[in-house]
Amino acid sequence: MKNAAYPLGQLATLIDGVVEGDRSVTITGVSNLEDARDGHIAYIAEPHLLPRGEKSKAAALIVPPNAKTTHKPIIITEDPRLAFSKVLELFAPERRLPEGIHPRATVGKNISLGEGVTIAAGAFVGDNAIIGDNVIIHPLAYVGYEVSIGSDSRIYPHVYVGDRVSLGQRVIIHGGAAIGADGFGYLQSAEGHQKIPQIGTVIIEDDVEIGANCTVDRATVTATRIGKGTKIDDQVHVAHNVVIGENGLLCGQVGIAGSAQIGNNVMMGGQVGINDHIKICDNVVIGGGGKVYGDINEPGTYSGAPARPHQERLRILALQNRLPQLVARIKELEARLAELEGSNSK
C-alpha cells in the first residue's frame, strides 16, 4: 500500500502485541535488519539477535517475550515471525481484481457461480464447472469442464486446471502450474510406446498452496490427491496416482514418481526424489537432494542417496572422508604383510 503509515501503538493492536517504549513512533515500512531504514520495523526471532536489532537503522522491532532490553521501541509478541507476516500484509495487501465476469472471459454453459466471484480477461471456464464464493480466476487461466473450485481460492495467470479436477477451499495455485494433465503412462510394444488413457482426476484438499510451474498429473483411473494444508514450492512434479497426506512441505524441484504414498507432516528439501510405488509414513523429514528408493516406515530425519537415517548418513560421510588415510594404511599393511611372507618363505 503506497504511503501507508501506522503509529506503533496502532500496529501493536493490529498484530496482538504489547508496546514497550514510544507508542507514537510512526512506522512507514517493513524490512529485514540489514536493509532497514528510518521509519521501518523489523523483527528478531531469538533474544540473542537483539544486539543486531539495536545496531540496525530500524525505528522499532518486533521481539519475543524474553527480549525486553533495548533502546528502541519494541512490540512484544509470542511469535515474532507470525506477527511480522501480518505486518507485511498491512503494508503490501494483495490487489484484488474487480468482481464479476470480464467481457473478454470465456465461460461455458451450466456453470454454478458463488458470490463475489472474479473471472478475469482471457480466462476460460468450461461447461458444468462449480465455482465457490470469492474465487478469483486471473487472466489467461484455463479451468476445464466439470471442475469444482471451493470458496476463497485463487487461480493465477497461465494456470491449467484439467477437466473434472476438484479444488478445495482457500486453495492457491500460482502461475504456470498444471493440475490434471495426463499421467505419464505408456505400454511398450513392437509398434512403439502406446499411450494408456488417463481418465482419473486430481483432488486438492482445503488450504493447499501450489507454487509456480508445478505439475500434478491426473490418476489413471482413481485420483491423485494432495492433503489438507500441504504447501508446495515452485517446479515440483507430482506424478499420477500419488497420494500426499496433510500438512506436508515440498521444497523446489521435488519429484514424486507414480503411485507413491506420502503420509502426514512430511517435509522434503529441494530436489528430493521419491521412487514409484513406495510408502512414506507420517512425520518424516527428507533432506535436500535425498533419494528415496524404498519404503520409510519410521518417523525421523533422512538424507542422502539412497536416503538413510540422518545420523547414520553422517557417520558414513565421516568414514568416507577418512578413505584416503584408510587406503594408505591398507597399502602399508599389505606391504608389511608381503615383507613378512617373503621372510617366512626363506
SERO-4910 file (N, C-alpha, C, O; in steps of 0.05 Angstrom, whole numbers):
BEGIN
 pado doro    nc1    nc2    nc3   cac1   cac2   cac3    cc1    cc2    cc3    oc1    oc2    oc3
  Met    A     17    -24      0      0      0      0     18     25      0     34     28     18
  Lys    A     15     42    -20     33     65    -22     27     85      0      4     91      6
  Asn    A     49     95     12     47    116     33     32    106     58     22    123     73
  Ala    A     31     80     63     18     70     87     35     78    111     60     78    110
  Ala    A     22     85    133     37     92    158     19     85    182     -5     90    181
  Tyr    A     32     75    203     17     67    227     33     76    251     57     71    252
  Pro    A     20     89    271     34     93    297     40     65    309     24     47    305
  Leu    A     62     63    323     70     37    333     48     25    351     44      1    351
  Gly    A     35     42    367     14     31    384     -9     19    369    -19     -2    377
  Gln    A    -17     31    347    -38     20    330    -29     -6    317    -45    -25    316
  Leu    A     -4     -6    308      6    -30    295      7    -54    315      0    -76    308
  Ala    A     14    -48    340     14    -69    360    -13    -80    365    -16   -105    368
  Thr    A    -33    -63    365    -61    -73    369    -69    -91    346    -82   -111    350
  Leu    A    -61    -84    321    -69    -99    298    -56   -127    297    -67   -146    285
  Ile    A    -33   -130    310    -19   -156    310    -19   -169    337     -4   -188    342
  Asp    A    -36   -159    355    -38   -171    382    -12   -171    397     -5   -191    410
  Gly    A      2   -149    396     27   -146    411     25   -125    433      5   -110    435
  Val    A     46   -122    449     47   -103    471     72    -85    466     94    -95    462
  Val    A     67    -59    467     89    -40    462    104    -34    488     92    -30    509
  Glu    A    131    -33    486    148    -21    506    164      1    493    178     -4    473
  Gly    A    162     26    504    175     48    491    154     67    479    131     67    487
  Asp    A    164     84    461    147    105    449    126     94    431    133     83    409
  Arg    A    101     95    439     79     85    422     73    102    398     59     93    380
  Ser    A     83    127    398     75    146    377     94    144    353     89    158    333
  Val    A    115    129    355    134    126    332    118    117    307    103     98    308
  Thr    A    122    131    285    107    125    260    123    105    244    146    109    237
  Ile    A    109     83    237    121     62    221    111     65    192     87     64    187
  Thr    A    130     68    174    123     73    146    131     50    127    126     51    103
  Gly    A    144     29    138    152      7    121    163    -16    137    165    -14    162
  Val    A    168    -38    124    178    -62    137    204    -71    123    208    -65     99
  Ser    A    222    -83    137    247    -91    126    261   -112    143    252   -117    166
  Asn    A    282   -124    133    300   -141    150    319   -122    164    321    -99    158
  Leu    A    334   -134    182    353   -117    198    374   -104    182    381    -81    186
  Glu    A    384   -118    162    407   -108    146    398    -84    129    414    -65    124
  Asp    A    374    -84    118    365    -63     99    346    -43    111    336    -25     97
  Ala    A    341    -44    137    322    -26    150    331      3    148    355      9    150
  Arg    A    311     20    144    316     49    143    299     63    164    282     50    177
  Asp    A    302     89    168    286    104    187    257    101    180    249    104    157
  Gly    A    241     94    200    212     90    196    205     61    192    181     55    192
  His    A    224     43    188    218     15    184    216      0    210    228      8    230
  Ile    A    201    -22    209    200    -41    231    211    -67    221    206    -76    199
  Ala    A    227    -81    238    239   -107    232    233   -125    255    221   -117    275
  Tyr    A    240   -151    253    235   -169    275    260   -185    281    278   -189    264
  Ile    A    261   -195    306    282   -214    313    267   -239    325    248   -236    341
  Ala    A    276   -262    317    262   -287    325    273   -297    352    258   -310    367
  Glu    A    298   -291    358    311   -302    382    324   -279    398    335   -260    386
  Pro    A    324   -281    425    336   -259    441    365   -253    435    374   -230    437
  His    A    381   -274    427    409   -269    422    414   -251    398    436   -241    394
  Leu    A    393   -246    382    396   -229    359    390   -199    366    393   -182    349
  Leu    A    383   -194    390    375   -167    399    398   -147    393    391   -125    384
  Pro    A    423   -153    399    444   -133    392    444   -124    363    449   -101    357
  Arg    A    439   -143    345    438   -136    317    414   -117    312    417    -98    296
  Gly    A    392   -122    325    369   -105    322    375    -77    332    366    -57    320
  Glu    A    389    -75    355    395    -49    366    414    -33    348    412     -8    348
  Lys    A    432    -46    334    451    -33    317    438    -25    290    449     -9    275
  Ser    A    416    -37    283    403    -32    257    391     -4    257    389      9    277
  Lys    A    383      5    233    370     31    230    340     30    233    326     50    229
  Ala    A    329      6    240    301      3    244    290     22    265    303     26    286
  Ala    A    266     33    261    254     51    281    243     36    304    241     46    327
  Ala    A    235     11    300    224     -6    321    228    -35    314    234    -42    291
  Leu    A    225    -53    334    229    -81    330    206    -97    341    193    -89    360
  Ile    A    200   -120    328    182   -140    339    199   -161    351    217   -172    338
  Val    A    194   -168    377    212   -185    392    196   -206    407    172   -203    412
  Pro    A    210   -228    415    196   -248    432    194   -238    461    207   -219    467
  Pro    A    179   -252    477    174   -242    504    199   -239    522    199   -221    539
  Asn    A    219   -255    518    243   -253    535    265   -236    523    288   -238    531
  Ala    A    258   -217    505    277   -198    494    267   -170    499    256   -158    481
  Lys    A    270   -160    523    257   -135    531    276   -112    535    267    -90    540
  Thr    A    302   -117    534    321    -95    539    331    -84    513    347    -97    499
  Thr    A    323    -60    506    331    -47    482    326    -17    483    308     -8    498
  His    A    343     -2    469    338     27    469    318     35    447    312     59    445
  Lys    A    309     16    431    289     21    411    262     14    421    259     -4    438
  Pro    A    240     27    411    213     18    418    210    -11    407    220    -17    385
  Ile    A    195    -27    422    191    -55    413    162    -62    416    147    -51    432
  Ile    A    154    -82    400    128    -96    403    134   -124    412    148   -139    397
  Ile    A    124   -132    435    129   -159    445    107   -177    436     83   -171    441
  Thr    A    113   -200    424     93   -219    415    103   -247    421    127   -252    424
  Glu    A     85   -266    422     92   -294    427    106   -306    403    123   -323    406
  Asp    A     99   -296    379    111   -307    355    119   -284    336    103   -276    319
  Pro    A    143   -274    339    151   -250    322    149   -255    292    142   -237    277
  Arg    A    156   -279    283    155   -285    255    126   -283    244    121   -271    223
  Leu    A    107   -294    259     79   -292    251     69   -264    252     55   -254    234
  Ala    A     77   -249    273     69   -221    275     80   -205    252     66   -188    241
  Phe    A    105   -210    244    117   -196    222    102   -202    196     99   -184    179
  Ser    A     94   -227    192     79   -233    168     53   -217    167     44   -209    145
  Lys    A     40   -213    190     15   -196    190     22   -167    183      6   -154    169
  Val    A     45   -157    192     53   -130    185     57   -128    155     50   -108    142
  Leu    A     70   -149    143     75   -149    114     48   -146     99     46   -131     79
  Glu    A     28   -160    108      2   -158     95    -10   -130     97    -23   -121     79
  Leu    A     -5   -117    119    -15    -89    122     -2    -70    103    -16    -52     92
  Phe    A     24    -73     99     38    -54     82     38    -62     52     43    -45     35
  Ala    A     32    -86     46     31    -95     18      8   -113     13     12   -137      6
  Pro    A    -17   -104     17    -40   -121     13    -42   -129    -17    -36   -113    -35
  Glu    A    -52   -153    -22    -56   -162    -49    -78   -146    -62    -99   -142    -51
  Arg    A    -73   -137    -87    -93   -122   -101   -113   -141   -113   -106   -159   -129
  Arg    A   -138   -138   -106   -159   -156   -116   -170   -145   -142   -175   -121   -145
  Leu    A   -174   -164   -161   -186   -157   -186   -216   -150   -182   -228   -160   -162
  Pro    A   -228   -134   -200   -256   -127   -197   -273   -153   -198   -268   -171   -214
  Glu    A   -294   -154   -182   -312   -176   -182   -327   -177   -208   -331   -157   -222
  Gly    A   -337   -201   -215   -353   -205   -238   -338   -219   -261   -314   -225   -258
  Ile    A   -352   -225   -282   -341   -238   -306   -333   -217   -326   -350   -202   -335
  His    A   -308   -216   -333   -299   -197   -353   -310   -203   -380   -314   -226   -387
  Pro    A   -317   -182   -395   -328   -187   -422   -311   -204   -440   -321   -217   -458
  Arg    A   -285   -204   -436   -267   -219   -453   -260   -246   -441   -242   -260   -451
  Ala    A   -274   -254   -419   -271   -282   -409   -289   -300   -425   -310   -292   -436
  Thr    A   -282   -326   -426   -298   -346   -439   -310   -365   -417   -295   -378   -403
  Val    A   -336   -365   -415   -349   -380   -395   -369   -399   -408   -386   -390   -424
  Gly    A   -368   -425   -400   -385   -445   -413   -413   -446   -402   -422   -427   -388
  Lys    A   -428   -467   -408   -456   -470   -400   -458   -484   -373   -441   -499   -364
  Asn    A   -481   -479   -360   -489   -493   -336   -468   -490   -313   -463   -509   -299
  Ile    A   -457   -467   -312   -437   -461   -291   -451   -451   -266   -469   -435   -267
  Ser    A   -442   -461   -243   -452   -452   -217   -431   -432   -205   -409   -440   -200
  Leu    A   -440   -408   -202   -423   -387   -192   -431   -378   -164   -455   -372   -160
  Gly    A   -413   -377   -145   -419   -366   -118   -419   -336   -118   -417   -323   -139
  Glu    A   -420   -325    -94   -420   -296    -91   -391   -285    -93   -372   -299    -85
  Gly    A   -389   -261   -104   -363   -248   -105   -342   -261   -122   -318   -257   -116
  Val    A   -350   -275   -142   -330   -289   -160   -319   -269   -180   -332   -252   -190
  Thr    A   -293   -273   -186   -279   -257   -207   -268   -277   -228   -254   -295   -222
  Ile    A   -276   -272   -253   -265   -286   -276   -254   -265   -295   -269   -251   -307
  Ala    A   -227   -263   -297   -214   -241   -310   -212   -245   -340   -219   -266   -351
  Ala    A   -202   -224   -353   -200   -223   -382   -182   -246   -392   -161   -251   -381
  Gly    A   -191   -260   -413   -176   -281   -425   -178   -308   -410   -167   -328   -420
  Ala    A   -191   -309   -387   -194   -334   -373   -215   -352   -387   -233   -341   -400
  Phe    A   -212   -378   -384   -232   -397   -395   -242   -415   -373   -227   -425   -357
  Val    A   -269   -418   -372   -281   -436   -353   -301   -454   -368   -318   -444   -382
  Gly    A   -297   -480   -366   -312   -499   -382   -340   -504   -372   -347   -496   -349
  Asp    A   -356   -518   -387   -383   -525   -380   -385   -540   -354   -367   -555   -347
  Asn    A   -406   -535   -339   -413   -551   -315   -393   -547   -292   -392   -563   -274
  Ala    A   -377   -526   -293   -359   -520   -271   -374   -509   -247   -395   -497   -250
  Ile    A   -363   -514   -223   -375   -504   -198   -354   -486   -185   -332   -495   -178
  Ile    A   -360   -460   -183   -341   -441   -173   -353   -429   -148   -374   -417   -148
  Gly    A   -338   -433   -125   -348   -424    -99   -346   -394    -95   -336   -379   -112
  Asp    A   -355   -385    -71   -355   -356    -65   -326   -345    -64   -307   -358    -56
  Asn    A   -324   -320    -75   -299   -304    -73   -276   -317    -87   -253   -310    -81
  Val    A   -281   -335   -105   -259   -347   -121   -249   -326   -141   -265   -311   -153
  Ile    A   -223   -325   -145   -211   -307   -165   -196   -323   -186   -178   -338   -179
  Ile    A   -205   -321   -211   -191   -334   -233   -178   -312   -250   -192   -296   -263
  His    A   -152   -311   -249   -137   -290   -261   -136   -292   -292   -144   -312   -303
  Pro    A   -127   -271   -305   -126   -271   -335   -110   -295   -345    -89   -303   -334
  Leu    A   -120   -306   -367   -107   -327   -383   -105   -354   -368    -89   -371   -376
  Ala    A   -120   -357   -347   -122   -383   -334   -142   -401   -348   -161   -391   -360
  Tyr    A   -137   -427   -348   -156   -446   -361   -167   -464   -339   -152   -478   -325
  Val    A   -193   -464   -336   -207   -482   -318   -226   -500   -334   -244   -490   -347
  Gly    A   -221   -525   -333   -234   -544   -352   -263   -550   -345   -275   -538   -327
  Tyr    A   -273   -569   -359   -301   -577   -357   -305   -593   -331   -288   -610   -323
  Glu    A   -327   -588   -318   -336   -602   -293   -315   -599   -270   -314   -616   -253
  Val    A   -300   -578   -271   -282   -572   -249   -298   -560   -225   -317   -546   -229
  Ser    A   -289   -567   -201   -301   -556   -177   -279   -540   -162   -258   -551   -156
  Ile    A   -285   -515   -155   -266   -498   -140   -280   -488   -115   -301   -474   -117
  Gly    A   -269   -493    -92   -280   -485    -67   -277   -455    -62   -262   -442    -76
  Ser    A   -291   -445    -42   -292   -416    -37   -265   -405    -29   -248   -419    -18
  Asp    A   -261   -379    -36   -236   -364    -28   -211   -375    -41   -189   -370    -30
  Ser    A   -213   -389    -63   -189   -400    -77   -180   -379    -97   -196   -363   -107
  Arg    A   -155   -381   -105   -143   -363   -124   -128   -379   -146   -111   -396   -139
  Ile    A   -134   -373   -170   -121   -386   -193   -107   -364   -209   -120   -347   -220
  Tyr    A    -80   -365   -209    -65   -344   -221    -61   -348   -251    -68   -369   -262
  Pro    A    -50   -327   -265    -48   -329   -294    -33   -353   -304    -14   -362   -292
  His    A    -41   -363   -327    -28   -385   -342    -30   -411   -326    -14   -429   -332
  Val    A    -48   -414   -308    -53   -439   -295    -71   -457   -312    -90   -446   -324
  Tyr    A    -65   -482   -313    -83   -502   -326    -95   -520   -305    -81   -533   -290
  Val    A   -122   -520   -304   -136   -539   -286   -153   -557   -304   -172   -548   -317
  Gly    A   -145   -582   -306   -158   -601   -325   -186   -608   -318   -196   -603   -296
  Asp    A   -199   -621   -336   -227   -630   -333   -230   -647   -308   -214   -664   -302
  Arg    A   -252   -643   -294   -262   -659   -271   -243   -657   -246   -247   -672   -227
  Val    A   -225   -639   -247   -208   -635   -223   -224   -621   -201   -241   -605   -207
  Ser    A   -218   -628   -176   -231   -616   -153   -211   -601   -135   -192   -613   -126
  Leu    A   -217   -576   -131   -201   -559   -113   -217   -552    -89   -240   -544    -92
  Gly    A   -205   -554    -65   -219   -547    -40   -221   -518    -36   -217   -502    -54
  Gln    A   -227   -510    -11   -229   -482     -3   -201   -471      3   -184   -485     13
  Arg    A   -198   -445     -4   -174   -430      2   -149   -443    -11   -127   -442      0
  Val    A   -153   -454    -34   -131   -465    -50   -118   -443    -66   -132   -426    -78
  Ile    A    -92   -442    -67    -77   -422    -83    -60   -437   -103    -44   -455    -95
  Ile    A    -63   -430   -129    -46   -443   -149    -32   -420   -165    -45   -404   -177
  His    A     -6   -420   -164      9   -399   -176     15   -403   -206     10   -425   -216
  Gly    A     24   -382   -218     26   -381   -247     41   -403   -260     62   -412   -250
  Gly    A     31   -413   -282     45   -434   -298     41   -462   -288     51   -481   -301
  Ala    A     27   -466   -266     23   -493   -256      2   -508   -274    -16   -496   -285
  Ala    A      5   -535   -275    -14   -552   -290    -24   -573   -271     -9   -590   -261
  Ile    A    -50   -572   -265    -63   -590   -247    -82   -607   -263   -103   -598   -272
  Gly    A    -76   -633   -266    -94   -650   -280    -86   -656   -309   -102   -664   -325
  Ala    A    -60   -651   -316    -51   -660   -342    -49   -691   -341    -49   -703   -320
  Asp    A    -47   -703   -364    -46   -733   -365    -22   -744   -350      0   -732   -351
  Gly    A    -26   -766   -336     -4   -780   -324     13   -793   -345      5   -797   -368
  Phe    A     38   -799   -338     58   -809   -357     56   -840   -357     70   -854   -343
  Gly    A     37   -850   -374     33   -879   -375     33   -889   -403     18   -880   -420
  Tyr    A     51   -909   -408     54   -920   -435     60   -950   -433     72   -959   -414
  Leu    A     51   -964   -453     57   -993   -456     78   -996   -478     76   -983   -499
  Gln    A     98  -1013   -473    118  -1018   -493    108  -1040   -512     99  -1061   -503
  Ser    A    110  -1035   -538    101  -1054   -558    119  -1053   -582    136  -1035   -585
  Ala    A    116  -1072   -600    132  -1072   -625    127  -1047   -641    144  -1039   -657
  Glu    A    104  -1035   -638     97  -1011   -653    107   -985   -640    104   -964   -651
  Gly    A    118   -988   -616    128   -964   -601    114   -960   -575    103   -980   -564
  His    A    114   -937   -565    102   -930   -539     72   -925   -543     64   -906   -556
  Gln    A     56   -942   -531     27   -940   -534     16   -926   -509     19   -935   -486
  Lys    A      3   -903   -513     -8   -887   -491    -30   -902   -476    -49   -912   -489
  Ile    A    -29   -901   -450    -51   -912   -433    -69   -888   -426    -59   -869   -414
  Pro    A    -94   -889   -432   -112   -867   -426   -112   -861   -396   -112   -879   -379
  Gln    A   -111   -836   -389   -111   -827   -361   -138   -814   -355   -142   -790   -361
  Ile    A   -156   -829   -344   -184   -820   -341   -191   -813   -312   -214   -806   -307
  Gly    A   -172   -814   -294   -177   -807   -267   -177   -776   -263   -182   -761   -282
  Thr    A   -172   -768   -238   -175   -739   -232   -153   -731   -213   -136   -747   -206
  Val    A   -154   -706   -204   -137   -695   -183   -155   -683   -162   -174   -668   -169
  Ile    A   -150   -689   -137   -165   -677   -114   -145   -661    -97   -127   -672    -86
  Ile    A   -149   -635    -96   -133   -617    -79   -150   -609    -56   -171   -596    -60
  Glu    A   -143   -616    -32   -159   -610     -8   -155   -581      2   -139   -566    -10
  Asp    A   -170   -574     22   -170   -546     32   -142   -536     40   -125   -551     50
  Asp    A   -138   -510     36   -114   -496     46    -88   -506     35    -67   -504     48
  Val    A    -89   -516     11    -65   -525     -3    -55   -501    -20    -71   -487    -33
  Glu    A    -29   -497    -21    -17   -477    -39      3   -491    -57     20   -506    -47
  Ile    A      1   -486    -83     18   -499   -103     33   -477   -118     21   -458   -129
  Gly    A     60   -479   -118     77   -459   -130     77   -457   -160     64   -473   -173
  Ala    A     92   -438   -170     93   -433   -199    106   -456   -213    126   -469   -204
  Asn    A     95   -462   -237    106   -483   -255    108   -511   -243    125   -527   -250
  Cys    A     90   -516   -224     87   -544   -214     69   -560   -233     53   -549   -248
  Thr    A     72   -586   -231     55   -604   -247     45   -626   -228     60   -640   -214
  Val    A     18   -629   -228      5   -650   -213    -12   -666   -232    -32   -656   -241
  Asp    A     -3   -690   -239    -16   -706   -260    -41   -720   -250    -42   -729   -227
  Arg    A    -60   -723   -268    -85   -738   -261    -79   -767   -259    -60   -777   -271
  Ala    A    -95   -781   -243    -91   -810   -240   -100   -825   -264   -115   -815   -281
  Thr    A    -92   -850   -266   -100   -867   -288   -130   -872   -287   -145   -867   -307
  Val    A   -140   -882   -264   -169   -887   -262   -181   -875   -236   -205   -872   -234
  Thr    A   -165   -870   -215   -175   -861   -190   -170   -831   -186   -180   -814   -201
  Ala    A   -153   -824   -166   -148   -796   -161   -120   -792   -150   -111   -806   -132
  Thr    A   -105   -773   -162    -81   -762   -148    -92   -743   -127   -109   -726   -133
  Arg    A    -81   -745   -103    -92   -729    -81    -71   -715    -65    -50   -726    -59
  Ile    A    -76   -689    -59    -58   -674    -42    -74   -665    -17    -94   -651    -20
  Gly    A    -65   -672      6    -80   -669     31    -81   -641     41    -65   -623     34
  Lys    A   -100   -636     59   -106   -610     70    -81   -597     83    -66   -610     97
  Gly    A    -77   -571     76    -56   -556     89    -28   -560     78     -9   -548     88
  Thr    A    -25   -576     57      2   -581     45     10   -557     29     -6   -545     15
  Lys    A     36   -550     30     47   -527     15     69   -537     -3     87   -552      6
  Ile    A     67   -530    -28     85   -540    -49    100   -516    -62     87   -498    -72
  Asp    A    126   -518    -62    143   -497    -74    142   -499   -104    128   -516   -116
  Asp    A    157   -480   -117    157   -479   -147    171   -504   -159    188   -516   -146
  Gln    A    162   -511   -183    176   -531   -200    176   -559   -187    196   -574   -190
  Val    A    155   -566   -174    152   -593   -162    135   -609   -181    116   -599   -192
  His    A    143   -635   -184    127   -653   -200    115   -675   -183    129   -689   -168
  Val    A     88   -678   -185     74   -700   -171     61   -717   -193     43   -708   -207
  Ala    A     69   -742   -195     61   -759   -217     33   -772   -211     22   -767   -190
  His    A     24   -787   -230     -3   -798   -228     -6   -818   -205     13   -833   -199
  Asn    A    -29   -818   -193    -37   -837   -172    -23   -831   -145    -26   -847   -126
  Val    A     -7   -810   -143      6   -804   -118    -14   -794    -98    -33   -780   -105
  Val    A    -10   -801    -73    -26   -791    -51     -7   -778    -30     11   -791    -20
  Ile    A    -12   -752    -25      4   -737     -6    -15   -730     17    -37   -720     13
  Gly    A     -6   -735     42    -22   -730     65    -25   -701     72    -19   -683     56
  Glu    A    -34   -696     96    -39   -668    106    -14   -655    116      4   -668    126
  Asn    A    -14   -628    112      7   -611    124     35   -618    116     54   -616    131
  Gly    A     38   -626     91     65   -631     80     78   -606     71     65   -585     67
  Leu    A    105   -606     68    120   -584     57    139   -596     36    157   -612     43
  Leu    A    136   -588     11    153   -597    -10    168   -574    -22    155   -556    -34
  Cys    A    194   -574    -20    210   -552    -30    216   -555    -60    209   -575    -72
  Gly    A    229   -535    -72    232   -533   -100    244   -558   -113    264   -569   -103
  Gln    A    233   -565   -136    244   -586   -154    242   -614   -142    256   -632   -150
  Val    A    225   -618   -122    219   -645   -113    205   -660   -135    189   -649   -150
  Gly    A    212   -686   -138    199   -703   -158    188   -728   -145    203   -743   -132
  Ile    A    162   -733   -148    150   -757   -136    139   -774   -158    121   -765   -173
  Ala    A    149   -798   -160    141   -816   -182    114   -829   -176    104   -828   -153
  Gly    A    102   -842   -196     75   -851   -195     69   -870   -173     85   -887   -165
  Ser    A     44   -867   -162     33   -885   -142     47   -885   -115     42   -903    -99
  Ala    A     65   -866   -110     77   -864    -84     56   -854    -64     37   -839    -71
  Gln    A     58   -862    -39     40   -854    -18     56   -841      5     74   -853     17
  Ile    A     50   -815      9     65   -799     28     46   -792     51     23   -784     48
  Gly    A     56   -796     76     40   -792    100     36   -763    107     42   -745     91
  Asn    A     25   -758    131     20   -731    141     46   -719    152     64   -733    162
  Asn    A     48   -693    150     70   -678    163     97   -687    152    117   -688    167
  Val    A     99   -692    126    124   -700    114    136   -675    101    123   -660     86
  Met    A    162   -670    106    176   -648     95    198   -658     76    213   -677     83
  Met    A    200   -646     52    221   -654     33    237   -629     25    225   -610     16
  Gly    A    263   -631     28    281   -609     19    282   -608    -12    271   -625    -26
  Gly    A    296   -588    -22    298   -584    -51    310   -608    -65    329   -620    -55
  Gln    A    299   -615    -88    309   -636   -106    308   -664    -94    322   -681   -103
  Val    A    291   -668    -75    286   -695    -65    272   -711    -87    255   -701   -101
  Gly    A    280   -736    -90    268   -754   -110    255   -778    -96    268   -791    -79
  Ile    A    230   -784   -102    216   -806    -90    209   -827   -111    197   -820   -132
  Asn    A    217   -852   -107    212   -873   -127    182   -880   -128    167   -873   -110
  Asp    A    175   -893   -150    147   -901   -153    138   -923   -134    155   -940   -126
  His    A    113   -923   -127    100   -944   -111    111   -948    -83    106   -968    -70
  Ile    A    126   -929    -73    136   -932    -45    117   -918    -26    100   -902    -33
  Lys    A    121   -924      0    105   -912     21    124   -898     41    144   -909     49
  Ile    A    116   -874     49    130   -859     70    110   -853     92     89   -842     87
  Cys    A    118   -860    117    100   -856    139     98   -827    148    111   -810    136
  Asp    A     81   -822    168     78   -795    178    104   -785    191    121   -800    200
  Asn    A    106   -758    192    127   -744    209    155   -752    200    172   -759    217
  Val    A    160   -750    174    186   -755    163    197   -729    151    182   -714    138
  Val    A    223   -724    154    238   -703    141    259   -715    123    274   -732    132
  Ile    A    259   -706     98    280   -716     79    296   -692     70    286   -673     58
  Gly    A    322   -694     76    340   -671     69    343   -667     40    338   -684     23
  Gly    A    351   -642     33    354   -634      5    371   -653    -11    392   -662     -2
  Gly    A    362   -660    -35    377   -678    -53    374   -708    -46    385   -725    -59
  Gly    A    359   -714    -25    355   -742    -17    340   -758    -38    323   -747    -51
  Lys    A    347   -783    -40    334   -801    -60    323   -825    -44    337   -840    -31
  Val    A    297   -829    -46    283   -850    -31    275   -872    -51    258   -868    -68
  Tyr    A    288   -895    -47    284   -918    -65    266   -939    -53    257   -957    -67
  Gly    A    262   -938    -27    246   -958    -14    229   -946      8    231   -922     14
  Asp    A    211   -961     19    192   -951     39    207   -940     64    228   -950     71
  Ile    A    195   -919     75    204   -908    101    182   -913    121    160   -901    118
  Asn    A    187   -929    141    166   -938    160    169   -926    187    152   -930    204
  Glu    A    191   -911    192    196   -899    219    198   -869    216    213   -859    199
  Pro    A    184   -854    233    187   -825    233    216   -817    238    231   -832    252
  Gly    A    224   -794    228    252   -784    233    262   -768    210    247   -762    191
  Thr    A    288   -762    211    301   -746    190    319   -764    174    335   -779    185
  Tyr    A    317   -762    147    332   -779    129    346   -761    109    338   -739    103
  Ser    A    369   -772     99    384   -756     79    401   -775     62    404   -799     68
  Gly    A    411   -764     40    429   -779     23    415   -795      1    391   -795     -2
  Ala    A    432   -808    -15    423   -825    -37    438   -851    -37    461   -852    -44
  Pro    A    424   -873    -30    396   -874    -21    393   -861      7    411   -860     23
  Ala    A    368   -852     12    363   -839     37    365   -858     60    355   -880     60
  Arg    A    380   -850     81    383   -865    106    377   -847    129    376   -822    126
  Pro    A    373   -858    153    370   -840    176    394   -821    177    417   -829    173
  His    A    388   -796    184    408   -775    180    434   -780    196    456   -776    186
  Gln    A    432   -789    221    456   -793    237    473   -816    225    497   -815    225
  Glu    A    459   -836    215    474   -858    202    488   -847    177    511   -855    172
  Arg    A    474   -830    162    487   -818    138    511   -801    146    531   -802    132
  Leu    A    510   -787    168    533   -771    177    557   -789    184    580   -782    179
  Arg    A    551   -811    197    573   -830    204    586   -841    179    610   -844    177
  Ile    A    569   -847    159    580   -857    133    598   -836    120    619   -842    110
  Leu    A    588   -811    120    604   -789    108    630   -785    123    651   -780    110
  Ala    A    630   -788    149    654   -785    165    674   -807    156    698   -801    154
  Leu    A    665   -831    152    682   -853    144    692   -848    115    716   -853    109
  Gln    A    675   -838     98    684   -832     70    706   -811     70    724   -813     54
  Asn    A    704   -791     87    725   -771     88    752   -782     97    773   -770     92
  Arg    A    751   -805    111    776   -817    120    787   -838    100    808   -850    105
  Leu    A    773   -842     78    781   -862     59    810   -860     49    824   -880     48
  Pro    A    819   -835     42    847   -834     33    867   -844     54    886   -859     47
  Gln    A    863   -837     79    880   -847    100    878   -877    104    897   -891    108
  Leu    A    853   -887    102    848   -916    106    861   -931     83    873   -952     87
  Val    A    859   -921     58    871   -934     35    902   -935     39    915   -955     34
  Ala    A    913   -912     47    942   -911     52    950   -931     73    971   -944     71
  Arg    A    934   -933     94    940   -952    116    938   -981    106    955   -997    113
  Ile    A    919   -987     90    916  -1014     79    940  -1021     61    951  -1043     63
  Lys    A    948  -1002     45    972  -1007     28    997  -1012     45   1013  -1029     38
  Glu    A    999   -997     66   1022  -1000     84   1022  -1028     97   1042  -1042     98
  Leu    A    998  -1036    106    995  -1063    118   1000  -1085     98   1012  -1105    104
  Glu    A    991  -1081     73    996  -1101     52   1026  -1104     47   1036  -1126     43
  Ala    A   1040  -1081     46   1068  -1082     41   1083  -1097     64   1101  -1113     59
  Arg    A   1075  -1091     89   1087  -1105    112   1081  -1134    111   1098  -1151    118
  Leu    A   1056  -1141    104   1049  -1169    102   1065  -1184     81   1074  -1206     85
  Ala    A   1068  -1171     58   1084  -1183     37   1113  -1187     46   1125  -1207     39
  Glu    A   1123  -1167     61   1151  -1170     71   1153  -1193     90   1173  -1208     89
  Leu    A   1134  -1196    108   1134  -1218    127   1132  -1244    113   1146  -1263    120
  Glu    A   1114  -1246     94   1111  -1271     79   1137  -1278     64   1145  -1301     62
  Gly    A   1150  -1257     53   1175  -1262     40   1197  -1272     59   1213  -1290     51
  Ser    A   1197  -1261     83   1216  -1271    103   1211  -1299    111   1230  -1315    115
  Asn    A   1186  -1306    114   1179  -1333    123   1185  -1355    102   1189  -1378    108
  Ser    A   1185  -1346     77   1189  -1366     55   1218  -1373     52   1225  -1391     37
  Lys    A   1236  -1358     64   1265  -1363     61   1273  -1386     78   1297  -1394     78
***
